[in-house]
Amino acid sequence: MTRRTEWPDSADGMSSAAGDAETRSGRRGGRGRGRENGGGSALAFGEGEPASSRAEGGPPRTPEEQARAICLRLLTGSPRTRKQLEDALRRRGIPDEAAQEVLSRFEDVGLIDDAAFADAWVESRHHGRGLARRALARELRTKGVDSALIEEAVGRLDSEQEESTARELVDRKLRSTRGLDREKRLRRLAGMLARKGYPEGLALRVVRQALEEEGEDPDLLEQHLPEH
């Protein structure tokens, strides 16, 4: 089971450790020449000039500087995938060659890490919103994460954990359905799980078990289950 961390419901609300690291790197860049490795700023593409001051002191002079400033601003707000940043640069008219150079540089220094993004997204959205593997994979695809990375991140959730979370969701919703007839309760609870990406078979099994524990007749519940 993955270690649980707090993460807001959307990527736009997530805090960015990468942005903090980038800010610190920008400060260090002002103390000397930009270097590819060692004590210089990770983002100092030029030499003899602070990486951050050139982006903040006035209009950037090159497409690379513009791209760097845009990416840094976005990453300070929240973690992003490479595809999200690439799309943002394209919308702002940054030439593709300059965009790819900056994005690759950010990947090299760890400011873009799609694998870490996917792992954290799965952990947060599963624990925070109760989303199942199918829904999590769909969300990560919309953010441009590679399918292999998605499979690896989603695979950290096993079937036992997924079923346990489904039961917690049903238990929280159960009280609000009391007073409804049997078929409506079954449909409403199973529909809630389906919207969160749970397979139909698992959803019906979990809902049926919860209702039986409340005293519903198993035979009567069986009459309302869909035929396969």
C-alpha positions in Angstrom: 0.0 0.0 0.0 1.3 3.5 -0.8 2.1 6.1 1.8 -0.7 8.5 2.1 -0.2 12.1 1.5 -2.5 15.1 1.3 -3.2 16.4 -2.1 -6.0 18.8 -3.3 -8.7 17.6 -5.6 -7.2 19.1 -8.7 -3.7 19.4 -10.0 -4.1 23.2 -10.0 -4.3 23.2 -6.2 -1.3 21.1 -5.5 1.7 22.6 -3.7 5.0 22.4 -5.7 8.2 21.3 -4.1 9.7 21.5 -7.5 8.9 25.2 -7.7 10.5 25.8 -4.4 13.6 24.0 -5.5 13.6 26.0 -8.7 13.4 29.3 -6.8 16.4 28.4 -4.7 18.3 27.4 -7.8 17.5 30.7 -9.4 18.9 32.6 -6.4 22.1 30.6 -6.5 22.4 31.3 -10.3 23.0 35.0 -9.5 26.2 34.3 -7.6 28.3 33.1 -10.5 28.4 31.7 -14.0 25.7 29.3 -15.2 26.9 25.7 -15.1 25.5 22.5 -16.4 26.5 20.6 -13.3 27.8 21.4 -9.8 27.1 24.5 -7.7 25.5 26.7 -10.4 21.8 27.2 -11.0 20.1 24.3 -12.7 18.3 26.8 -15.0 21.2 29.1 -15.9 21.3 28.5 -19.6 23.4 31.6 -20.2 26.6 32.6 -18.4 27.5 35.5 -16.1 23.8 36.5 -15.5 21.3 35.3 -13.0 18.8 32.9 -14.5 15.8 34.4 -12.7 16.7 38.1 -13.0 16.7 37.9 -16.8 13.2 36.4 -16.7 11.9 38.8 -14.1 13.8 42.0 -14.9 12.1 42.7 -18.2 10.7 41.1 -21.3 12.7 37.9 -22.0 15.0 38.3 -25.0 14.8 34.8 -26.5 12.2 32.1 -26.9 14.1 29.9 -24.5 14.0 32.6 -21.8 10.3 33.0 -22.4 9.7 29.2 -22.2 11.8 29.0 -19.0 9.8 31.8 -17.4 6.4 30.3 -18.3 7.4 26.8 -17.1 8.8 28.1 -13.8 5.6 30.2 -13.2 3.4 27.2 -13.8 5.5 24.8 -11.8 5.5 27.2 -8.8 1.7 26.9 -8.8 1.5 23.1 -9.0 3.2 20.1 -10.4 2.7 19.6 -14.1 3.4 16.9 -16.7 5.7 17.5 -19.6 2.6 17.4 -21.9 0.8 20.0 -19.9 3.8 22.4 -20.0 4.3 21.7 -23.7 0.7 22.6 -24.5 1.0 25.8 -22.4 4.1 26.8 -24.4 2.4 26.1 -27.7 -0.6 28.2 -26.7 1.8 31.1 -25.9 3.5 30.8 -29.3 6.8 29.5 -28.2 8.6 27.8 -31.1 8.7 24.0 -30.8 12.5 23.7 -30.9 12.9 26.2 -28.0 10.1 24.5 -26.0 11.6 21.1 -26.4 15.0 22.3 -25.3 13.7 23.9 -22.1 11.4 21.0 -21.3 14.2 18.5 -21.7 16.4 20.6 -19.5 13.7 20.7 -16.8 13.4 16.9 -17.0 17.2 16.6 -16.6 17.2 18.5 -13.4 14.1 16.8 -12.0 11.6 19.7 -12.3 9.5 17.7 -14.6 9.0 14.1 -13.5 5.9 12.4 -15.1 6.5 9.1 -13.1 6.5 10.9 -9.8 3.5 13.0 -10.9 1.5 9.8 -11.7 2.4 8.1 -8.5 1.4 11.1 -6.4 -1.8 11.6 -8.4 -2.9 8.0 -7.9 -2.2 8.2 -4.2 -4.0 11.5 -3.7 -7.0 10.9 -5.9 -7.6 7.4 -4.6 -7.4 8.3 -0.9 -8.9 11.8 -1.3 -11.7 11.1 -3.8 -12.0 7.3 -3.7 -11.3 7.0 -7.4 -10.7 3.5 -8.8 -7.9 2.4 -11.1 -9.9 2.9 -14.3 -10.9 6.5 -13.4 -7.3 7.3 -12.3 -5.9 6.0 -15.6 -8.4 8.0 -17.5 -7.4 11.2 -15.7 -3.7 10.6 -16.2 -4.2 10.0 -19.9 -5.9 13.4 -20.2 -2.7 15.0 -18.7 -0.5 13.3 -21.3 1.2 10.8 -19.1 2.8 7.9 -21.0 0.7 4.7 -20.9 3.6 2.7 -19.4 3.9 5.2 -16.5 0.1 5.1 -16.0 0.1 1.3 -15.8 2.9 1.3 -13.3 1.3 4.0 -11.1 -2.2 2.5 -11.2 -0.8 -0.9 -10.6 0.3 0.1 -7.1 -3.4 -0.1 -6.1 -4.2 -3.8 -5.7 -7.7 -5.3 -5.9 -8.0 -5.6 -2.1 -7.3 -1.9 -1.6 -9.7 -0.9 -4.3 -12.5 -3.0 -2.8 -11.8 -1.7 0.7 -12.2 1.9 -0.6 -15.4 1.0 -2.4 -16.9 -0.3 0.8 -15.9 2.9 2.7 -17.6 5.0 0.0 -20.8 2.9 0.2 -20.8 3.0 4.0 -20.6 6.8 3.9 -23.4 7.1 1.4 -25.7 4.4 2.9 -27.5 6.5 5.5 -28.6 9.1 2.9 -30.3 6.3 0.9 -32.4 5.0 3.8 -36.1 5.5 3.1 -35.7 4.7 -0.6 -37.0 1.5 -2.0 -34.6 -1.4 -2.4 -34.1 -1.1 -6.1 -33.4 2.7 -5.9 -30.9 2.2 -3.1 -29.1 -0.5 -5.1 -29.0 1.5 -8.3 -27.9 4.8 -6.6 -25.1 3.2 -4.6 -23.8 1.1 -7.5 -24.0 4.2 -9.8 -21.9 6.2 -7.4 -19.2 3.6 -7.5 -19.5 3.3 -11.3 -18.9 7.1 -11.7 -15.7 6.7 -9.7 -14.4 4.0 -12.1 -15.3 0.8 -10.2 -16.1 -2.3 -12.3 -19.8 -3.2 -12.3 -19.2 -6.7 -10.7 -17.2 -5.2 -7.8 -19.7 -2.4 -7.3 -22.7 -4.7 -7.1 -21.0 -7.1 -4.8 -20.0 -4.4 -2.3 -23.4 -2.7 -2.4 -25.2 -6.0 -1.9 -23.0 -6.9 1.0 -23.6 -3.6 2.7 -27.4 -3.8 2.2 -27.5 -7.4 3.5 -25.6 -6.3 6.6 -28.4 -3.7 7.1 -31.0 -6.5 7.1 -32.1 -6.6 3.5 -33.3 -9.9 2.2 -30.6 -11.5 -0.1 -33.2 -13.1 -2.2 -35.1 -9.9 -2.8 -31.8 -8.1 -3.6 -31.1 -10.8 -6.1 -34.2 -9.9 -8.0 -32.9 -6.4 -8.7 -29.4 -7.3 -9.8 -28.8 -7.0 -13.6 -28.6 -10.3 -15.5 -25.3 -11.2 -17.1 
